């Protein structure tokens, strides 16, 4: 179901309020995202987020085409074919063309270790624990191999950094959108953002705030395509943190991820965050791997 959050009148990334603003899909439209934040991003910030989102979306092209995930050019998709090189018995290679309707659904996602901040490590800790997780429709793959004489070989370029940037953007924008339902413009006073520099390319310590679980859980957390929820972590002697939990395409048994979007430091910030949680009946929390 499409959910639209009203604009706060400033860019949620750079907080500039004297620029033209564009709508922001919290989860990209091209990944079946149905959460829209009206007039939430300035044009320069939108260009920056589009760079890493486009790389992730392109890396999932086979999966998106096969399952007809949202596209801005549906007419072009129907005409699309895919070219593969297939190794033959005599050692030579031949070109194999497969139409979009018979393309095996393949995707490369990522498992991450716990965010470094949750382990008490400083922001400059050079540890980024990640593992690629391939997904494929085995039945469609076998059928295409038999029909087109294809050896089934596929090449993937791993892009964990861009995937982590996209998760940081999803988490940051979702937290602000959700808090704004109760707090309005006071949302910007409710926490110290931790993801903005990563989103805008000013920092590369992705694993400081973006993490997940290295264990896979087959069962989905809800009936929707994606799971996303906002939570507030308070532990004695540790920083108070706002955390967003995300599971993209959860029905496939995909990895859990979490994004530590901000610190809640002052009494005023604590009061504002608790105001949201006491008022919101729709908040969902899932901290698998935290």
C-alpha positions as CSV (number, residue, x, y, z in Angstrom):
1,X,0.0,0.0,0.0
2,X,1.3,3.4,-1.0
3,X,2.2,5.6,2.1
4,X,2.9,9.3,1.6
5,X,4.6,11.4,4.3
6,X,4.1,15.2,4.1
7,X,7.1,17.5,3.5
8,X,8.9,19.1,6.3
9,X,9.9,22.1,4.1
10,X,13.7,21.3,4.0
11,X,16.0,18.7,2.7
12,X,16.2,15.7,5.0
13,X,19.9,15.2,4.1
14,X,21.6,18.6,4.2
15,X,18.6,20.4,6.0
16,X,18.7,23.3,3.5
17,X,15.3,25.0,3.4
18,X,16.0,27.5,0.6
19,X,16.1,25.2,-2.3
20,X,13.7,23.4,-4.6
21,X,12.7,20.0,-3.2
22,X,11.8,16.7,-4.8
23,X,9.9,13.6,-3.6
24,X,11.9,10.9,-2.0
25,X,11.1,7.2,-2.3
26,X,12.4,5.8,1.0
27,X,13.0,2.4,-0.6
28,X,13.7,3.0,-4.3
29,X,10.6,2.8,-6.6
30,X,12.7,0.4,-8.7
31,X,12.8,-2.0,-5.8
32,X,9.1,-1.9,-5.2
33,X,9.3,0.9,-2.7
34,X,5.9,2.2,-1.6
35,X,6.9,4.8,1.0
36,X,7.1,8.3,-0.4
37,X,8.4,11.4,1.4
38,X,6.9,14.5,-0.3
39,X,9.4,17.2,-1.2
40,X,12.1,15.7,1.0
41,X,15.4,16.0,-1.0
42,X,17.1,18.9,-2.7
43,X,18.3,18.4,-6.2
44,X,22.0,18.2,-5.4
45,X,21.4,15.6,-2.6
46,X,19.0,13.6,-5.0
47,X,21.8,13.4,-7.5
48,X,24.2,12.0,-4.9
49,X,21.7,9.3,-3.6
50,X,20.8,8.4,-7.2
51,X,24.4,7.5,-7.9
52,X,24.6,4.6,-5.4
53,X,21.0,3.6,-5.8
54,X,21.4,3.2,-9.5
55,X,24.4,0.9,-9.1
56,X,22.4,-1.3,-6.7
57,X,19.3,-1.3,-8.9
58,X,21.4,-2.2,-12.0
59,X,23.1,-5.0,-10.1
60,X,19.6,-6.5,-9.5
61,X,18.4,-6.1,-13.1
62,X,17.9,-9.8,-13.9
63,X,15.7,-10.2,-10.7
64,X,13.8,-7.0,-11.4
65,X,13.0,-7.9,-15.0
66,X,12.0,-11.5,-14.3
67,X,9.6,-10.6,-11.5
68,X,8.4,-7.3,-13.2
69,X,9.5,-5.1,-10.3
70,X,8.6,-1.4,-10.9
71,X,10.2,0.4,-13.8
72,X,9.8,3.8,-15.2
73,X,9.9,2.3,-18.8
74,X,7.6,-0.7,-18.9
75,X,7.3,-0.7,-22.6
76,X,11.1,-1.0,-23.1
77,X,11.2,-3.9,-20.7
78,X,8.9,-6.0,-22.9
79,X,11.3,-5.7,-25.8
80,X,14.4,-6.5,-23.7
81,X,16.6,-9.5,-24.3
82,X,19.8,-10.5,-22.5
83,X,23.0,-11.7,-24.0
84,X,25.2,-14.3,-22.4
85,X,28.4,-16.0,-23.4
86,X,28.2,-19.8,-23.1
87,X,31.2,-22.2,-23.0
88,X,30.8,-25.1,-25.4
89,X,32.2,-28.7,-25.2
90,X,35.0,-27.9,-27.6
91,X,36.2,-24.9,-25.5
92,X,34.8,-22.2,-27.7
93,X,32.1,-19.7,-26.6
94,X,28.9,-18.8,-28.3
95,X,26.4,-16.0,-27.8
96,X,23.1,-16.9,-26.2
97,X,20.2,-14.5,-26.3
98,X,17.4,-15.0,-23.7
99,X,14.1,-13.0,-23.7
100,X,13.1,-11.2,-20.5
101,X,10.1,-13.6,-20.0
102,X,12.4,-16.6,-19.7
103,X,15.3,-14.9,-17.8
104,X,16.3,-16.7,-14.6
105,X,15.7,-14.5,-11.6
106,X,19.1,-13.9,-10.1
107,X,20.2,-11.4,-7.5
108,X,23.1,-10.7,-5.3
109,X,22.4,-9.4,-1.8
110,X,24.6,-9.0,1.2
111,X,24.9,-10.2,4.8
112,X,26.6,-7.7,7.2
113,X,28.0,-8.2,10.7
114,X,26.8,-6.0,13.5
115,X,27.2,-2.3,13.1
116,X,30.5,-1.2,14.8
117,X,28.8,1.4,16.9
118,X,26.7,-1.4,18.5
119,X,29.9,-3.2,19.4
120,X,31.3,-0.1,21.2
121,X,33.9,0.5,18.5
122,X,35.0,4.0,17.4
123,X,33.9,5.5,14.1
124,X,37.3,5.0,12.4
125,X,37.4,1.2,13.1
126,X,38.5,-0.3,9.7
127,X,36.4,-3.4,10.0
128,X,33.6,-4.1,7.5
129,X,32.3,-7.6,7.8
130,X,30.2,-8.7,4.8
131,X,29.3,-11.7,2.7
132,X,27.6,-12.0,-0.7
133,X,24.3,-14.0,-0.8
134,X,23.3,-15.1,-4.3
135,X,19.7,-15.9,-5.1
136,X,18.4,-17.7,-8.2
137,X,15.3,-19.4,-9.5
138,X,16.7,-22.8,-10.1
139,X,13.8,-24.1,-12.2
140,X,14.0,-21.1,-14.6
141,X,17.7,-21.4,-14.8
142,X,17.6,-25.1,-15.7
143,X,14.9,-24.5,-18.3
144,X,16.9,-21.7,-20.0
145,X,20.1,-23.8,-20.0
146,X,18.3,-26.6,-21.7
147,X,16.4,-24.5,-24.2
148,X,19.2,-22.2,-25.3
149,X,22.2,-24.4,-24.9
150,X,23.5,-22.1,-22.2
151,X,26.1,-23.2,-19.6
152,X,24.3,-21.2,-16.9
153,X,27.4,-19.1,-16.0
154,X,26.7,-15.7,-14.5
155,X,29.0,-12.9,-13.5
156,X,28.3,-10.6,-10.5
157,X,30.2,-7.5,-9.4
158,X,30.0,-7.2,-5.7
159,X,29.1,-3.7,-4.5
160,X,28.7,-3.8,-0.7
161,X,29.7,-0.2,-0.2
162,X,26.9,1.1,-2.4
163,X,24.5,-1.4,-0.9
164,X,25.4,-0.1,2.6
165,X,25.0,3.5,1.4
166,X,21.5,2.7,0.1
167,X,20.6,1.1,3.4
168,X,21.9,4.2,5.3
169,X,19.7,6.4,3.0
170,X,16.7,4.1,3.6
171,X,17.2,4.2,7.4
172,X,17.8,7.9,7.7
173,X,14.8,8.9,5.5
174,X,12.5,6.4,7.1
175,X,13.4,7.5,10.7
176,X,12.7,11.2,9.8
177,X,9.5,10.4,8.0
178,X,8.1,8.3,10.9
179,X,9.1,10.7,13.6
180,X,7.6,13.6,11.6
181,X,4.1,11.9,11.9
182,X,4.1,12.9,15.6
183,X,6.9,15.6,15.9
184,X,6.5,17.5,12.7
185,X,9.5,19.9,12.2
186,X,10.6,19.1,15.7
187,X,12.0,15.9,14.2
188,X,15.2,17.6,13.3
189,X,15.8,18.4,17.0
190,X,15.1,14.9,18.2
191,X,18.4,13.1,17.4
192,X,21.9,13.7,16.2
193,X,22.1,12.2,12.7
194,X,24.8,9.5,12.1
195,X,24.1,8.6,8.4
196,X,24.1,11.9,6.6
197,X,27.9,12.0,5.8
198,X,27.8,8.4,4.5
199,X,24.7,9.2,2.3
200,X,26.3,12.3,0.8
201,X,29.7,10.7,0.2
202,X,31.6,12.6,2.9
203,X,32.5,9.5,4.9
204,X,33.2,5.9,4.0
205,X,32.9,4.2,7.4
206,X,29.8,2.4,6.3
207,X,30.1,-0.4,8.9
208,X,30.0,2.1,11.8
209,X,26.2,2.5,11.4
210,X,25.1,-0.1,8.9
211,X,25.1,-3.8,9.9
212,X,23.0,-6.9,10.1
213,X,23.0,-10.5,10.9
214,X,25.2,-13.2,9.4
215,X,22.5,-15.7,10.1
216,X,19.7,-16.1,7.6
217,X,16.1,-16.5,8.7
218,X,13.8,-18.1,6.1
219,X,10.5,-16.9,7.6
220,X,9.3,-13.4,6.6
221,X,8.7,-10.9,9.4
222,X,5.4,-9.7,7.7
223,X,3.4,-10.2,4.6
224,X,4.7,-7.2,2.6
225,X,7.5,-7.2,0.1
226,X,9.8,-5.4,2.5
227,X,10.0,-5.1,6.3
228,X,11.0,-1.8,7.8
229,X,10.7,-0.7,11.4
230,X,12.0,2.0,13.8
231,X,13.2,1.3,17.3
232,X,14.9,3.1,20.3
233,X,17.7,1.3,22.1
234,X,18.6,2.2,25.6
235,X,21.3,0.3,27.5
236,X,22.9,1.3,30.8
237,X,26.2,3.1,30.3
238,X,25.8,3.1,26.5
239,X,24.6,5.8,24.1
240,X,20.9,6.0,23.4
241,X,20.3,5.1,19.7
242,X,17.6,5.2,17.1
243,X,17.8,2.1,14.9
244,X,15.9,1.2,11.7
245,X,15.6,-2.5,10.9
246,X,15.2,-3.3,7.1
247,X,14.7,-6.6,5.3
248,X,14.3,-6.1,1.5
249,X,12.3,-8.7,-0.4
250,X,11.8,-10.6,2.8
251,X,9.6,-13.3,1.3
252,X,12.8,-14.7,-0.4
253,X,14.4,-15.4,3.0
254,X,16.8,-12.4,2.6
255,X,19.2,-11.0,5.1
256,X,18.3,-8.7,8.0
257,X,19.9,-5.3,8.2
258,X,20.0,-2.6,10.7
259,X,20.9,1.1,10.4
260,X,21.9,3.2,13.5
261,X,20.5,6.5,12.3
262,X,21.2,8.7,15.3
263,X,22.2,9.3,18.8
264,X,19.6,10.6,21.3
265,X,21.8,12.7,23.7
266,X,19.9,15.4,25.5
267,X,16.9,15.3,27.8
268,X,14.9,17.2,25.2
269,X,15.8,14.6,22.5
270,X,14.8,11.8,24.8
271,X,11.5,13.4,25.6
272,X,10.8,14.0,21.9
273,X,11.7,10.4,20.9
274,X,9.6,9.0,23.7
275,X,6.7,11.2,22.6
276,X,6.8,9.5,19.2
277,X,6.9,6.0,20.6
278,X,4.1,6.6,23.1
279,X,1.9,8.1,20.4
280,X,2.7,5.8,17.4
281,X,0.5,2.7,17.1
282,X,2.1,1.6,13.9
283,X,5.8,1.4,14.8
284,X,7.4,-2.0,14.1
285,X,10.6,-3.3,15.6
286,X,12.8,-6.2,14.6
287,X,16.3,-6.3,15.9
288,X,17.5,-9.6,14.4
289,X,21.2,-9.7,14.9
290,X,21.6,-6.7,17.2
